[in-house]
């Protein structure tokens, strides 16, 4: 029979969501995500995206994790990076980590990668598109 302590070897990312705003209820710690998106429509580039919130949900963790979120442009350049230690205590719990990025400079249209790193290793990711609006789009 194997021991339970060996079952929790590495954290697991179960979700990454992009939105404009995250509101947290102080009483319950529940989060409301406002303005979820998969794409940003811009009139031109370069442009500054004023505010972006990334919520990452992880489980299988029971120690303080060195978390880092990195956003890379279609050409592979790092356009934003934010990180901090994040304490976890129960490997069976799901933890929501909220990253707030202000003033992200968008240099080019195309598909951007959002990478969640934990202790220097890739934990999960997702993509979003930056789309140039045409005059017909309004």
RODOLUM-755987 format. One record per residue: x, y, z negated of N, C-alpha, C in turn; residue number from 1; residue in one letter. Coordinates in steps of 0.2 Angstrom, whole numbers, plus 5000, padded with zeros to 4 digits. Each point is the difference from the previous one (the first is absolute). Example, Ala and Ser with C-alpha at 12.3 -4.5 7.8 and 13.67 -1.06 7.14 Angstrom:
REM RODOLUM-755987
+------+------+------+------+------+------+------+------+------+-----+---------+
!  npx !  npy !  npz ! capx ! capy ! capz !  cpx !  cpy !  cpz ! num ! residuo !
+------+------+------+------+------+------+------+------+------+-----+---------+
! 5066 ! 4972 ! 4961 ! 4996 ! 5006 ! 5000 ! 5004 ! 5006 ! 5000 !   1 !       a !
! 4998 ! 5005 ! 5004 ! 5004 ! 5006 ! 4999 ! 4996 ! 5005 ! 4997 !   2 !       s !
+------+------+------+------+------+------+------+------+------+-----+---------+
END
This chain:
REM RODOLUM-755987
+------+------+------+------+------+------+------+------+------+-----+---------+
!  npx !  npy !  npz ! capx ! capy ! capz !  cpx !  cpy !  cpz ! num ! residuo !
+------+------+------+------+------+------+------+------+------+-----+---------+
! 5004 ! 4994 ! 5000 ! 4996 ! 5006 ! 5000 ! 5004 ! 5006 ! 5000 !   1 !       x !
! 4999 ! 5005 ! 5004 ! 5004 ! 5006 ! 5001 ! 4998 ! 5005 ! 4995 !   2 !       x !
! 5004 ! 5004 ! 4998 ! 4998 ! 5006 ! 4995 ! 4997 ! 5006 ! 5004 !   3 !       x !
! 4996 ! 5003 ! 4996 ! 4997 ! 5006 ! 5003 ! 5004 ! 5006 ! 5002 !   4 !       x !
! 5006 ! 5000 ! 4996 ! 5004 ! 5006 ! 5001 ! 5004 ! 5000 ! 5007 !   5 !       x !
! 5000 ! 4994 ! 5003 ! 5003 ! 5000 ! 5006 ! 4996 ! 5002 ! 5006 !   6 !       x !
! 4993 ! 5000 ! 4998 ! 4995 ! 5001 ! 5005 ! 5000 ! 5008 ! 5003 !   7 !       x !
! 5003 ! 5004 ! 4996 ! 5000 ! 5007 ! 5001 ! 5007 ! 5003 ! 5002 !   8 !       x !
! 5002 ! 4998 ! 5006 ! 5007 ! 5002 ! 5002 ! 5001 ! 5007 ! 5003 !   9 !       x !
! 4995 ! 5002 ! 5003 ! 5001 ! 5006 ! 5004 ! 4993 ! 5004 ! 5000 !  10 !       x !
! 4999 ! 5006 ! 5000 ! 4994 ! 5004 ! 5001 ! 4997 ! 4999 ! 5007 !  11 !       x !
! 4994 ! 5000 ! 5001 ! 4997 ! 4999 ! 5006 ! 4995 ! 5006 ! 5002 !  12 !       x !
! 5001 ! 5003 ! 5006 ! 4996 ! 5006 ! 5002 ! 4993 ! 4997 ! 5003 !  13 !       x !
! 4995 ! 5002 ! 4997 ! 4993 ! 4998 ! 5003 ! 4997 ! 5005 ! 5004 !  14 !       x !
! 5002 ! 5006 ! 4999 ! 4996 ! 5005 ! 5005 ! 5004 ! 5007 ! 5000 !  15 !       x !
! 5000 ! 5003 ! 5005 ! 5003 ! 5007 ! 5001 ! 4994 ! 5004 ! 5004 !  16 !       x !
! 4998 ! 5005 ! 4997 ! 4995 ! 5004 ! 5003 ! 5002 ! 5008 ! 5000 !  17 !       x !
! 4999 ! 5003 ! 5006 ! 5002 ! 5007 ! 5001 ! 4993 ! 5004 ! 5000 !  18 !       x !
! 5001 ! 5006 ! 4996 ! 4994 ! 5004 ! 5000 ! 5003 ! 5007 ! 4998 !  19 !       x !
! 4995 ! 5005 ! 5000 ! 5001 ! 5007 ! 4999 ! 5000 ! 5002 ! 4992 !  20 !       x !
! 4997 ! 4996 ! 4996 ! 4999 ! 5001 ! 4993 ! 4998 ! 4994 ! 4996 !  21 !       x !
! 5003 ! 5000 ! 4994 ! 4999 ! 4994 ! 4996 ! 4998 ! 5004 ! 4993 !  22 !       x !
! 4994 ! 4998 ! 4998 ! 4997 ! 5003 ! 4994 ! 5000 ! 4994 ! 4994 !  23 !       x !
! 5003 ! 5001 ! 4995 ! 5000 ! 4995 ! 4994 ! 4996 ! 5002 ! 4995 !  24 !       x !
! 4995 ! 4996 ! 4998 ! 4996 ! 5001 ! 4994 ! 5004 ! 4999 ! 4994 !  25 !       x !
! 5001 ! 5005 ! 4995 ! 5004 ! 4999 ! 4994 ! 4997 ! 4995 ! 4995 !  26 !       x !
! 4994 ! 4999 ! 5000 ! 4997 ! 4996 ! 4995 ! 5001 ! 4992 ! 5002 !  27 !       x !
! 4999 ! 4999 ! 5007 ! 5000 ! 4993 ! 5002 ! 5006 ! 4998 ! 5004 !  28 !       x !
! 5004 ! 5005 ! 5002 ! 5006 ! 4999 ! 5005 ! 4998 ! 4998 ! 5007 !  29 !       x !
! 4994 ! 5000 ! 5001 ! 4997 ! 4998 ! 5007 ! 5002 ! 5006 ! 5005 !  30 !       x !
! 5002 ! 4998 ! 5006 ! 5002 ! 5005 ! 5005 ! 4995 ! 5000 ! 5005 !  31 !       x !
! 4998 ! 5006 ! 5003 ! 4996 ! 5002 ! 5006 ! 5005 ! 5002 ! 5005 !  32 !       x !
! 5000 ! 4997 ! 5006 ! 5004 ! 5002 ! 5005 ! 4996 ! 5004 ! 5005 !  33 !       x !
! 5002 ! 5006 ! 5002 ! 4996 ! 5004 ! 5004 ! 5004 ! 5001 ! 5007 !  34 !       x !
! 4996 ! 5000 ! 5005 ! 5003 ! 5001 ! 5007 ! 5005 ! 4995 ! 5002 !  35 !       x !
! 4998 ! 4994 ! 5000 ! 5004 ! 4994 ! 5002 ! 5002 ! 5001 ! 5008 !  36 !       x !
! 5006 ! 4999 ! 5002 ! 5001 ! 5001 ! 5007 ! 5005 ! 4994 ! 5002 !  37 !       x !
! 5000 ! 4999 ! 5007 ! 5005 ! 4996 ! 5003 ! 5004 ! 5004 ! 5006 !  38 !       x !
! 4998 ! 5006 ! 5001 ! 5003 ! 5004 ! 5005 ! 4999 ! 5008 ! 4998 !  39 !       x !
! 5005 ! 5004 ! 5002 ! 5000 ! 5007 ! 4999 ! 5000 ! 5003 ! 5007 !  40 !       x !
! 4995 ! 5004 ! 5001 ! 4999 ! 5004 ! 5007 ! 5003 ! 5007 ! 4999 !  41 !       x !
! 5005 ! 5001 ! 5004 ! 5003 ! 5007 ! 4999 ! 5000 ! 5004 ! 5007 !  42 !       x !
! 5000 ! 5006 ! 5000 ! 5000 ! 5004 ! 5006 ! 5006 ! 5000 ! 5004 !  43 !       x !
! 5006 ! 5000 ! 4996 ! 5006 ! 5000 ! 5003 ! 5005 ! 4997 ! 4995 !  44 !       x !
! 5006 ! 4999 ! 5002 ! 5006 ! 4998 ! 4995 ! 5006 ! 5005 ! 5002 !  45 !       x !
! 5004 ! 5001 ! 4995 ! 5000 ! 4998 ! 4993 ! 4994 ! 5004 ! 4996 !  46 !       x !
! 4998 ! 4996 ! 4995 ! 4995 ! 5003 ! 4996 ! 5001 ! 4998 ! 4993 !  47 !       x !
! 4997 ! 5003 ! 4995 ! 5001 ! 4998 ! 4993 ! 4993 ! 4997 ! 4998 !  48 !       x !
! 5000 ! 4994 ! 4998 ! 4994 ! 4997 ! 4997 ! 5000 ! 5002 ! 4993 !  49 !       x !
! 4995 ! 5004 ! 4997 ! 5000 ! 5003 ! 4994 ! 5000 ! 4995 ! 4994 !  50 !       x !
! 4996 ! 4995 ! 5001 ! 4999 ! 4995 ! 4994 ! 4998 ! 4993 ! 5002 !  51 !       x !
! 5003 ! 4995 ! 4997 ! 4999 ! 4993 ! 5002 ! 5001 ! 4997 ! 4993 !  52 !       x !
! 4995 ! 4995 ! 4999 ! 5000 ! 4996 ! 4994 ! 5001 ! 4993 ! 5002 !  53 !       x !
! 5004 ! 4996 ! 4997 ! 5001 ! 4993 ! 5002 ! 4998 ! 4996 ! 4994 !  54 !       x !
! 4996 ! 4996 ! 5000 ! 4998 ! 4995 ! 4994 ! 5003 ! 4993 ! 5002 !  55 !       x !
! 5004 ! 4998 ! 4996 ! 5003 ! 4993 ! 5000 ! 4997 ! 4996 ! 4994 !  56 !       x !
! 4998 ! 4994 ! 5002 ! 4997 ! 4996 ! 4995 ! 5005 ! 4993 ! 4999 !  57 !       x !
! 5003 ! 4999 ! 4994 ! 5004 ! 4994 ! 5000 ! 4998 ! 4996 ! 4994 !  58 !       x !
! 5002 ! 4994 ! 5000 ! 4999 ! 4995 ! 4995 ! 5006 ! 4996 ! 4999 !  59 !       x !
! 5000 ! 4995 ! 4995 ! 5005 ! 4995 ! 4999 ! 5007 ! 5004 ! 4997 !  60 !       x !
! 4998 ! 5005 ! 4996 ! 5006 ! 5003 ! 4998 ! 4999 ! 5001 ! 4992 !  61 !       x !
! 5006 ! 5000 ! 4997 ! 5000 ! 5000 ! 4992 ! 5006 ! 5004 ! 4998 !  62 !       x !
! 5003 ! 5004 ! 5003 ! 5005 ! 5004 ! 4998 ! 5000 ! 5007 ! 5003 !  63 !       x !
! 5005 ! 5004 ! 4998 ! 5000 ! 5007 ! 5004 ! 5003 ! 4999 ! 5007 !  64 !       x !
! 4996 ! 5003 ! 5005 ! 5003 ! 4999 ! 5007 ! 5002 ! 5007 ! 5002 !  65 !       x !
! 5005 ! 4999 ! 5004 ! 5003 ! 5006 ! 5003 ! 4996 ! 5001 ! 5007 !  66 !       x !
! 4995 ! 5004 ! 5001 ! 4996 ! 5000 ! 5006 ! 5002 ! 5006 ! 5004 !  67 !       x !
! 5000 ! 4999 ! 5006 ! 5001 ! 5005 ! 5005 ! 4996 ! 5000 ! 5006 !  68 !       x !
! 4997 ! 5005 ! 5002 ! 4996 ! 5000 ! 5007 ! 5004 ! 5004 ! 5005 !  69 !       x !
! 5000 ! 4997 ! 5006 ! 5004 ! 5004 ! 5005 ! 4996 ! 5000 ! 5006 !  70 !       x !
! 4999 ! 5006 ! 5003 ! 4997 ! 5001 ! 5007 ! 5005 ! 5001 ! 5005 !  71 !       x !
! 4999 ! 4996 ! 5006 ! 5005 ! 5000 ! 5005 ! 4996 ! 5002 ! 5007 !  72 !       x !
! 5003 ! 5005 ! 5004 ! 4997 ! 5002 ! 5006 ! 5000 ! 4994 ! 5005 !  73 !       x !
! 4997 ! 5001 ! 5006 ! 5000 ! 4995 ! 5005 ! 5008 ! 4999 ! 5002 !  74 !       x !
! 5004 ! 5005 ! 5000 ! 5007 ! 4999 ! 5002 ! 5004 ! 4997 ! 4994 !  75 !       x !
! 4997 ! 4999 ! 4995 ! 5004 ! 4997 ! 4994 ! 5003 ! 5004 ! 4995 !  76 !       x !
! 4999 ! 5007 ! 5001 ! 5003 ! 5005 ! 4995 ! 4995 ! 5000 ! 4994 !  77 !       x !
! 5003 ! 5001 ! 4994 ! 4997 ! 5000 ! 4994 ! 4997 ! 5007 ! 4999 !  78 !       x !
! 4994 ! 5001 ! 5000 ! 4996 ! 5007 ! 4999 ! 4998 ! 5001 ! 4993 !  79 !       x !
! 4999 ! 4995 ! 4996 ! 4999 ! 5001 ! 4993 ! 5002 ! 4994 ! 4996 !  80 !       x !
! 5001 ! 5002 ! 4993 ! 5002 ! 4994 ! 4996 ! 4999 ! 5003 ! 4993 !  81 !       x !
! 4996 ! 4995 ! 4996 ! 4999 ! 5002 ! 4993 ! 5000 ! 4994 ! 4996 !  82 !       x !
! 5003 ! 5000 ! 4994 ! 5000 ! 4995 ! 4996 ! 5001 ! 5001 ! 4992 !  83 !       x !
! 4999 ! 4995 ! 4996 ! 5000 ! 5001 ! 4993 ! 5000 ! 4993 ! 4997 !  84 !       x !
! 5002 ! 4999 ! 4994 ! 4999 ! 4994 ! 4996 ! 4993 ! 4999 ! 4999 !  85 !       x !
! 4997 ! 4994 ! 5000 ! 4993 ! 4999 ! 4998 ! 5000 ! 4994 ! 4996 !  86 !       x !
! 4997 ! 5001 ! 4993 ! 5000 ! 4995 ! 4996 ! 4994 ! 4995 ! 5001 !  87 !       x !
! 5001 ! 4994 ! 4999 ! 4995 ! 4995 ! 5001 ! 5001 ! 4995 ! 4994 !  88 !       x !
! 4994 ! 4997 ! 4998 ! 5000 ! 4996 ! 4994 ! 4997 ! 4993 ! 5001 !  89 !       x !
! 4995 ! 4999 ! 5004 ! 4996 ! 4994 ! 5001 ! 5001 ! 4998 ! 5007 !  90 !       x !
! 5003 ! 4994 ! 5001 ! 5001 ! 4998 ! 5007 ! 4993 ! 4998 ! 5003 !  91 !       x !
! 4995 ! 4999 ! 4996 ! 4993 ! 4998 ! 5003 ! 4996 ! 5006 ! 5002 !  92 !       x !
! 5003 ! 5006 ! 4998 ! 4996 ! 5006 ! 5001 ! 5002 ! 5003 ! 5007 !  93 !       x !
! 4995 ! 5004 ! 5003 ! 5001 ! 5004 ! 5006 ! 5002 ! 5007 ! 4997 !  94 !       x !
! 5005 ! 5003 ! 5003 ! 5002 ! 5007 ! 4998 ! 5000 ! 5004 ! 5006 !  95 !       x !
! 4996 ! 5006 ! 5000 ! 5000 ! 5005 ! 5005 ! 5005 ! 5005 ! 4999 !  96 !       x !
! 5004 ! 5001 ! 5005 ! 5006 ! 5005 ! 5000 ! 4998 ! 5006 ! 5005 !  97 !       x !
! 4999 ! 5006 ! 4997 ! 4998 ! 5005 ! 5005 ! 5007 ! 5005 ! 5001 !  98 !       x !
! 5001 ! 5000 ! 5007 ! 5005 ! 5005 ! 5002 ! 4997 ! 5006 ! 5004 !  99 !       x !
! 5002 ! 5006 ! 4997 ! 4997 ! 5006 ! 5003 ! 5006 ! 5003 ! 5004 ! 100 !       x !
! 4999 ! 5002 ! 5007 ! 5005 ! 5003 ! 5004 ! 4997 ! 5006 ! 5003 ! 101 !       x !
! 5004 ! 5006 ! 4998 ! 4998 ! 5006 ! 5003 ! 5005 ! 5003 ! 5005 ! 102 !       x !
! 4997 ! 5003 ! 5005 ! 5004 ! 5003 ! 5005 ! 5005 ! 4995 ! 5004 ! 103 !       x !
! 4996 ! 4995 ! 5002 ! 5004 ! 4995 ! 5005 ! 5001 ! 5003 ! 5007 ! 104 !       x !
! 5006 ! 5000 ! 5002 ! 5001 ! 5003 ! 5007 ! 4999 ! 4995 ! 5005 ! 105 !       x !
! 4996 ! 5001 ! 5005 ! 4998 ! 4995 ! 5005 ! 5004 ! 5003 ! 5006 ! 106 !       x !
! 5005 ! 4996 ! 5003 ! 5004 ! 5003 ! 5005 ! 4998 ! 4997 ! 5007 ! 107 !       x !
! 4996 ! 4994 ! 5000 ! 4999 ! 4997 ! 5006 ! 4993 ! 4996 ! 5000 ! 108 !       x !
! 4996 ! 4999 ! 5005 ! 4994 ! 4996 ! 5000 ! 5003 ! 4993 ! 5000 ! 109 !       x !
! 4995 ! 4995 ! 4999 ! 5001 ! 4993 ! 5000 ! 4999 ! 4997 ! 4993 ! 110 !       x !
! 5002 ! 4994 ! 5000 ! 4999 ! 4995 ! 4994 ! 5005 ! 5001 ! 4995 ! 111 !       x !
! 4998 ! 5002 ! 4994 ! 5004 ! 5001 ! 4994 ! 5000 ! 4994 ! 4995 ! 112 !       x !
! 5005 ! 4998 ! 4997 ! 5000 ! 4994 ! 4995 ! 5001 ! 5003 ! 4993 ! 113 !       x !
! 4996 ! 4997 ! 4996 ! 5000 ! 5002 ! 4993 ! 5002 ! 4993 ! 4997 ! 114 !       x !
! 5006 ! 5001 ! 4996 ! 5003 ! 4994 ! 4997 ! 5000 ! 5001 ! 4993 ! 115 !       x !
! 4998 ! 4995 ! 4996 ! 5000 ! 4999 ! 4993 ! 5006 ! 4996 ! 4998 ! 116 !       x !
! 5005 ! 5003 ! 4996 ! 5006 ! 4996 ! 4998 ! 5000 ! 4999 ! 4993 ! 117 !       x !
! 5002 ! 4995 ! 4997 ! 5000 ! 4998 ! 4993 ! 5007 ! 4998 ! 4999 ! 118 !       x !
! 5004 ! 5003 ! 4995 ! 5007 ! 4998 ! 4998 ! 5004 ! 4999 ! 5006 ! 119 !       x !
! 4999 ! 5005 ! 5006 ! 5004 ! 5000 ! 5006 ! 4998 ! 4995 ! 5005 ! 120 !       x !
! 4995 ! 4996 ! 4999 ! 4997 ! 4995 ! 5004 ! 4993 ! 5002 ! 5003 ! 121 !       x !
! 4999 ! 4998 ! 5006 ! 4994 ! 5001 ! 5004 ! 4994 ! 4996 ! 4996 ! 122 !       x !
! 4995 ! 5004 ! 4998 ! 4994 ! 4997 ! 4996 ! 4994 ! 4999 ! 5005 ! 123 !       x !
! 4999 ! 5005 ! 5004 ! 4994 ! 5000 ! 5004 ! 5000 ! 5007 ! 5004 ! 124 !       x !
! 4996 ! 5000 ! 5005 ! 4999 ! 5006 ! 5004 ! 4994 ! 5000 ! 5004 ! 125 !       x !
! 4999 ! 5006 ! 5004 ! 4995 ! 5001 ! 5004 ! 5002 ! 5005 ! 5005 ! 126 !       x !
! 4996 ! 5002 ! 5005 ! 5001 ! 5005 ! 5005 ! 4995 ! 5005 ! 5001 ! 127 !       x !
! 5001 ! 5006 ! 5002 ! 4995 ! 5005 ! 5002 ! 5003 ! 5003 ! 5006 ! 128 !       x !
! 4995 ! 5002 ! 5004 ! 5002 ! 5004 ! 5007 ! 4999 ! 5007 ! 4999 ! 129 !       x !
! 5004 ! 5004 ! 5003 ! 5000 ! 5007 ! 5001 ! 4998 ! 5001 ! 5008 ! 130 !       x !
! 4994 ! 5003 ! 5001 ! 4997 ! 5001 ! 5007 ! 5000 ! 5007 ! 5001 ! 131 !       x !
! 5002 ! 5002 ! 5006 ! 5000 ! 5007 ! 5003 ! 4993 ! 5001 ! 5002 ! 132 !       x !
! 4996 ! 5005 ! 4998 ! 4994 ! 5002 ! 5002 ! 5000 ! 5003 ! 5007 ! 133 !       x !
! 4996 ! 4999 ! 5004 ! 5000 ! 5003 ! 5007 ! 4995 ! 5006 ! 4999 ! 134 !       x !
! 5000 ! 5005 ! 5005 ! 4995 ! 5005 ! 5000 ! 4993 ! 4997 ! 5000 ! 135 !       x !
! 4999 ! 4995 ! 5003 ! 4993 ! 4997 ! 5001 ! 4998 ! 4997 ! 4993 ! 136 !       x !
! 5004 ! 4998 ! 4995 ! 4998 ! 4998 ! 4994 ! 4997 ! 5005 ! 4996 ! 137 !       x !
! 5001 ! 5006 ! 5001 ! 4997 ! 5005 ! 4996 ! 5003 ! 5002 ! 4994 ! 138 !       x !
+------+------+------+------+------+------+------+------+------+-----+---------+
END
